[in-house]
Structure formats: C-alpha cells, structure tokens
Amino acid sequence: MSETTTSQLTEINVAPLTDADIDGVRQVSLHDQQVKFAGTADEFLAEDSETIHRHVIKRAGKTVGFFKLDTDYASQYDFCPPKTLGLRMFVVDARYQGQGLGTGAVKALLAYLPVDYRDFNWVYLTVNCRNPAAKACYQKGGFTDTGELYWGGAAGPQHIMFAAL
C-alpha cells in the first residue's frame, strides 16, 4: 500500500493505521450526539479483521480523524455493485470540525483509493439522515447521493452515497 495520500487543498493526509498512530487515534473524540452515527476511537481500534482496513487522517503530522475501508462491503449490502469498497466510521475530531478537514480528507481518500485499491471500481457509504453536515461533507468531497435510503441502520434511515474509482 502507498504510505500516504495528501489533498492539496488542505494538506490533509490519509494513510493506513500503524502502531505509532494509536495514541493519536485515542485522542480523537466526537460531540456526544455524533457518537451514535460513527462510534468511538476505542471501537475503531477494537475491530481487527482481514476485510476491514483501518486508516488515519492527519494534518501537519497530527491525527485529526480516522476511518475504515471494508473490502467485503458489497457482499453485505444489496445496494452495492460488485467490486465495491465500503467507507465506514469516518470521523473528524470535534475540535477540528468546520475547518474543511473532512472535505479535504474525503478528497484525499478518493485520490488514494485508485492507487492502493485497484481491484475496486466503487466506494459506497451510508450516512444517517439526521446527520446533514456529514452528508454535505461527502458531497463536497466527491460522493454522489443515490437518492435511495438504507433502512437497516441502528440509528435510523441513511442516505446511500457512492463515488467511482
């Protein structure tokens, strides 16, 4: 895998999680009302699976967020075409929200995926209907809303979004 990909707009890096990143990830937190949509740093660190690839979002070398890529996403959700990655648990620390870091990280992610995930044609995600700021971030970063909803989420209906790789 590539070591890092940077969004030129905001100089945000996305890279695979390493042991050196764990303390920084533990410092990432969300507002209480956001945790139900994305989860906590401890939950992010706890999942260990061959099909879940954990990544960090950094700005100037400081961890400001994290996300997971699910290589088995298409087999779990019938709204996905074959060769689809799933974006899960995309988190930007509450202290850095509203500064364009989320959008910059999405753009860096979309530049990174075709390089390190060449076997995939799409990346899909679901975002809760009660989280319009996250939906706007994904759209500004390059995702498209399918216009359909996923009703299987624990926190209510979710918009289905995708980007071509």
N, C-alpha and C positions, 0 to 999 in steps of 0.2 A: 504494500500500500504506500501511497505517497505520504510523506511526512506531514505536510500541511498545505492548505489552500487558503489564499487570502483574498478578501474582497477589497478591490482598490478604492471603492467608495468610502469605506470607513476603516480600512486597515484591520479588519476582523479576520482572525484565523480560525479554521476548523481543522481538527486533527484527531486521530484515534486516541482514546484514553490510554495513558501509561501509568505505571505505579507512581511516578513523580507528580501526576496530576491529582491524586486522590485527596490530599489535604485541601487543595484549591476547590475541588468539587464540593467538599463538605462545608465550605464557606458560602456556597450558593444557596439562596433562600428565596421564597416567593411570598407574596402577600397571602394571608390566611385564606381569602376567598379564591385564590388561584390554585391552591394545592389540590383541590378536588379534580381539577382539569389535567394537571401534569404530574403530580406526585412530588416527592421529596428527594433530596440528594441521597439519603440513605437507601431509599427504594431504588434509585438509579444504580447505585453501587452494588446492591444486593443481587441483582439479576445477572446470572452467569450462564450463558447459553451459546452454542455454536452458531445459532442463527441470529442472535442479537449482537450487534456491533456497537459498542459504546464510544462516543466521541465527546470532545470538549470544544467549547467556544472560548477563544481568548482575544483580549485586546491588550496590546503592549505587554505581552507575556503573562498577563493576569487572567485567571479563569473567571469568566463572567457568565458562563452557562454550560449547558450540556444537552445532548440528545442521543437517541438510539436509532439505528437503522436495522430493520427487521428483514432479513433475506427470505423469510418464509411467509411474508405478509399475504401474498396472492393466494396461498392455499387456505388462508383463514377467512378471507373476505371475498364473497362472490362478486362484489362490485369492481374488483381489480382484474385487468387483463393479465395474461402470462407475462413473465419477466418483469415483475413489479417489485420494487423495494417499498417498505413501509417506513415512514418517519413517525417516530413515537417520542413522547416525553421531551419535547423541545422546550427548553427552559432558559430564560434570561433572568439573571438575578434581579430582584425587585429594585435594588439600589441603582441599577443601570437601565431600567426600562424608560421608554420615552426619549431615548437619545439616538435612535436609529440603529442600535446594535442588533436588534432582532432581524430587521430587514437586511442589514449587512451580512449577518450570519446566514440567512436563507440564500442570499446571492452567492456567498462563498460556498455553501453546501451544493448549490446547483452547478457551480463550476467544478467542484471536486468530484461529484458522483460519476460523470462520464469517464473520468481518468481512472478511478480506482474501482468502479463497479461497472465495468464494460459489458458484462453479461446481462445487464438490466436495461430496459427501454423506458421505464416509467418510475416515478416515485409518487406514492399516494399517502394521504394523511386524512384524518378526521379531526375536526375542530368543533368544540361544543358551540351550539347556537347561542349560548349565554356568554360567549367569550368573543365579542366583536373585535376587540383590539388584536387578538391573536389572528383572527381571520384576515383583518386588514394587513397585518404584517406579512402573512404568507402571500397575499395577493400582490403587495408591493414588491416582494422578493422574487416573484415569478410563477407562483402557483395559480391555477385556474379552478374556480368552483364548478363542479359538475352540474349544479342545480338540483342534486338529489340529496336526501338525508339518510344517514345511518341511524337506526333506532335502537341498536344494541348496546349503547354506552351506558355505564353505571350512573353517569351524571346527566342523562337526558339526551335528546336528539343532537346529532352532529352533522355539520356540513362535510361533504366528501370533496376533497380537493386533490389535484394532480399536477405534475409537471413532466414534460417529455425530457428524456435524457438524450 
